[in-house]
Structure formats: C-alpha cells, structure tokens
C-alpha cells in the first residue's frame, strides 16, 4: 500500500488536501482534509442577531447571496415574518443569479481546463479543448467571464452590489424594483440566454431542459463536437467514460430551491430510490475525526465548535454531517434527482452520482432556471411592498435552509437575552467533503475516490476530475 498526498489544489476556493492509500494502481481508501479553520460561529456569538446580516456573507465571496438568504430565513423564522411576494421574488432572483453564475464558472474555469492538460494530448478532441478551455488562455473562459460579469448586473440592480449585498432582509428586500427596471432585468436575462443558447449549448434552453437520456444521445449524435461547448463536453465525457469515475453514496438530499410561496420551485426531500420527506431533526454533525474538542454527534442547534488542533485520530477541521446516520450527497444532481427531472433520475438510478452526472446536472440547471427567472421578473408588482418589518425577540431558536450552487446550506440560530447565543453553519462542502464519522462511514468524496486509477500517463488527473465534480468551496466548509 502506497500513500499519496494530493494538494494543495489549484482552482479551488480555500485549502484542500486529499490523502490516498493506493494499491495496484487504484485508490483503496481516501481521507479528505479541510486545512483552514475559520471561526465565524465564534465571531457571531454575543452579537445582536441582525449583525449576522453583515458578518455571515463574508464567509465567502462566491456564494455570499446564498449565505445571506440562509441568514435572513433564520432571522425571519425567529421573528415570525414571511416576505411579501415582491420580496420573495427578489430573493429568488438574486440567489438564482449567483447560482447560475457559479455553474458557469465551474464548467469553464474549474472543471473543463483539466482536459486541456498534456496528459490528454493524444485524444482526438484535445486541440479543440485547448482552444476553448485551456486555463488562462482558452477562448471559452474569456467569453464566459464576460457573459458572467454582465449577468451579475442583475444582482446589482436588485441588491445594490455583489457580493455582500445588505439588501436582503428577514422581511424581504430593501431595494424596491421600479417599472422601468423590470425591462432592464429582462434585457440582462435575454443577453445571458443568448450566450447560453449560442455558445454553451448551441440550442434553445427549453430543448436542453427537456432532454431525457435517449434524446440526449440522439442530440449528441446529430451534431459535430465543435458546434457548442456542451457538445464538446459530451464528446470528452463519452470518449473517457467519465461516468465510471467518482460514484458517491447513492443517497441524494435537497432542502428545496427557490421559494414559490406554498412550496419550493425544486422539491425538498431525500432520494434513496424514491423521494422521502426530509426530517430536519434527523441531522447530526459528528466531530469524531475533526480537530474539535467535542466529537459527539449533535444536532446543529446544539452544536459546539471548539478547536482542538492536537486531537488524536483527527485529520480535518470539517465535521461529518449525517441525515439519520446516513451519508448523503448534495448539489445540483441531488436537487434534480429529488425534484424528479427525468434525465437526472435516469443518471442517478443507472450510475449513481458520478463525475459525468454531477457536471451535466449543473449545466441542466442553467437551462431550467434561466427561463424561470424570466418568468419571475414579470411577476413583480411595482408599488406593492418588497419588505415587511421584522423584530427579533429576546429569546428564539430558528434555522434557515437554502440551496446554494453546490448544494444544501443550513444556518441554525439561537437567541438569548437579545444576543446570539449559538450559531451553526453546515455548508454543502461540509456534507460532500466530510470525514469519517464515529461509525467509520466515509464521507461522499471519500467514497467517490475509492477505485480511482492513479499513476501512469495520467498521474493524479483522474483524482482531480472526481474532486472537481463536487466543486469544493473549502472556505465555506468549517467555521
């Protein structure tokens, strides 16, 4: 058995190290280590609850809107207030804009550049991938960054700025949309749609959103690889059979995405062959293998995060979240599997979570969500309320759930004597990059890495494909 340490990873937000036990050229065991302790949960203790609106989004500059929405939902629950329709729509649009921008960045800047490496120089598609996706030079990355920048103007219109807007409030949003601004928002969305349909997909979003596995194969076979970046991805994926890489635990969880009032736009639940209700009370964080003093499994509302850097047997700052003791995968694939999209369900039931299905699900969400955003803009009623007053009581406990680009994000808040007495954050990467728990169960990525070939011409490239398919954001992982 040979030990291989992979890290630090480039093109990853934060510090990540992966230790592999390799035998006969394949990974037998993996341990995933989050190397940086943040301390945000301690920073919040003792502060006035509304201070969390300014502090928590600073956890991350990539998913600050998702962090803000989780905060406002926790505070709204404590105050007993629900945003009016206008405020709810504005929150949905800002969150969706950030998530879609994240999906675009992941594909063009984080995932696809690995296929431009010299290790793949003998593949027939390699010259085209280099032209489109080579890190720092690929034309596709340049085009995507330009389109992404213009698209995020939507958040600036609705929230004043991105990242770290303070327009998001427990009672809705402080920035009312005027009639003329509806047209401006639609123009931003139209330009983004033009990039997606003309460059990324080479087809209408509605057609991509409606694909099943059978129709996807027909769509692929009827087009040359150079026609669009999505088609090129399918060429690479098919040639390398990346659906064989990175199979996860096979259980998928979603908190439900985008609040439509009576229900989420994308369904909440757990999928283990069928959709089951999500029981928030069944969530536990296990710190057995984390550099934390209290390793006992606890519900986040009772969570303790006290550093113990010399703890024996620990190898990460990340806790191990579990749902009813089970290891679950979160992310775009999980959202679409739980919601019941035919293509996502087919991929999950036939091959589980794997490198191909995770990346495809993120692209699928671009085709699903942008048309929904166009509809949401038309529902704004200028002159109607965008925000309601919210008064946080002296004592309260609440939580806020949101689906960030990478998956399920939860904030748990406890207020006593008008101050924050407890605040716990469980991010998507906390779920996906969790260590072993007290029962010895490996986390999703640790499971997904087992069996991955290592060595030869490709070296550790396949390991990087598996890691990047989860799109880690390590700065969000530990607090």
Secondary structure, DSSP 8 states (H G I E B T S, - for coil): -EEEEE-S-SSSBS-EEEEEEEETTEEEEEEEEE-----HHHHHTTS-GGGHHHHGGGG-SSSHHHHHHHHHHHHHHHHT----HHHHHHHHHHHHHHHHHHHHHIIIIIIGGGGGSGGGTTSTTHHHHHHHH-TTT-HHHHHHHHHHHHHTHHHHHHHSSSSS-S-EETTEESS---HHHHHHHHHHHHHHHHHIIIIISSS-HHHHHT--HHHHHHHHHTS-GGG-HHHHHHHHHHHHTGGGS----S-EEE--EEE-SSSEEE--EEESSSEE---GGGEEEE-TTBSBS--S-B-GGG----B-TT-TT--BS--EEEETTB--B-SHHHHHHHHT-HHHHHHHHHH-S-HHHHHHHHHHHHHHHHHHHHHHHHT--TTS-SB------SSEEEEEEEEETTEEEEEEEEEETTEEEEEEEE-HHHHHT----TT----HHHHHHTT-B-BTTTBTHHHHHHHHHH--BGGGT--
